[in-house]
Amino acid sequence: MKFDVGLPPFGIQGADVFAKTAEEAGISGLFSVESSHEPFLPLVLAAEHTKRLELGTGVAIAFVRSPMVLAYTAWDLANFSNGRFILGLGTQVKGHNERRFSVPWDRPGPRLRELILALRAIWGCWQNGDPLDFRGEFYTFTLMTPFFNPGPIQHPNIPLYVAGVNPYICKLAGELCGGFHIHPLHTVSFLKELVLPEVQEGAKKAGRSIDEITLASSAFVAIGDTKEEVRSQLEFAKMQISFYASTKAYRRVLSHHGWEDVGDRLTRLAAEGNWDAMPAQLPGALVEMMVEQGALEEVAYKVRSKYEGVLNRISFYTPSLPTQEPERWKSAAAILQS
């Protein structure tokens, strides 16, 4: 199992130092998320100041960019990083696509599937000289003159991960992708009984094994050397869990455990803007299943035991940064990756 970290949402500034420190701590990968900053630009700095660290988006929003724009960006990052770049894509939800980005929301699963196929057609054109003749329901690409063709690169097989919760995306990951970013709102039971069988079903459709798909996710943790530190991080974790669980697109996880009523209450509170009241709605059993608590090294052992044989890559969903205590994070990385 590889241990990854998420790039904090501070934009480009500091990405170089953070990435270098993560690499020195023995961490496997650094993933940036599309939240309050653009996700690709910090990875350029991270690539320049590291040699081994894998770098990826976890995730970039798929439909807000043309597949051609995504293809150019990923191609350049793969080339500049000497093959260390992982393109992670997610659909986001309808409200953010339409109201935050002002782009259409239409059958997101099939659209994402077609986007992946379009990327592969474009990359094949650049690497192998294949004619660009992609014609789909959502995208059409039929023009690539030599002036606009970046040409072949040394590492053209760019790993492509998708993110999701629901059955269509789980199966899509198994069928077409190199990896699957599993949403942090999960339980091990949910993964074993629903997600993994669906990924396996998609893989079987394509004549693949589930072992060919890298399964990655973040674990909610509450890390601290004192009870107060753990309590503070636990409150942060509960706030994030309640926020995610209020979104109907993620309701499947709650339904698996019979907590649909919890999701209904959280959705109402979110609609009212009553964010502070939401964490108290979470059942204690849910928090216990989702959040590992304790000192850093203790949590590392717990997370390894929890996900061993289930996931291939893991990161901590936590405000703690490896730049704060690099030696201890090096120890945690060794525990998780031993």
HUTAUR-V232107 format. One line per field, one symbol per residue. ss: DSSP state (H for helix, E for strand, C for the rest). Layout:
ss->???
This chain:
ss->CEEEEECCCCCCCCHHHHHHHHHHCCCCEEEECCCCCCCCHHHHHHHHCCCCCEEEECCEECCCCCHHHHHHHHHHHHHHCCCCEEEEEECCCHHHHHHHCCCCCCCHHHHHHHHHHHHHHHHHHHHHCCCCCEECCCCEECCCCHHHCCCCCCCCCCEEEEEECCHHHHHHHHHHCCEEEECCCCCHHHHHHHHHHHHHHHHHHCCCCHHHCEEEEEEEEEECCCHHHHHHHHHHHHHHHHHHHCCHHHHHHHHHCCCHHHHHHHHHHHHHCCHHHCHHHCCHHHHHHHEEEECHHHHHHHHHHHHCCCCCEEEEECCCCCCCCHHHHHHHHHHHHC
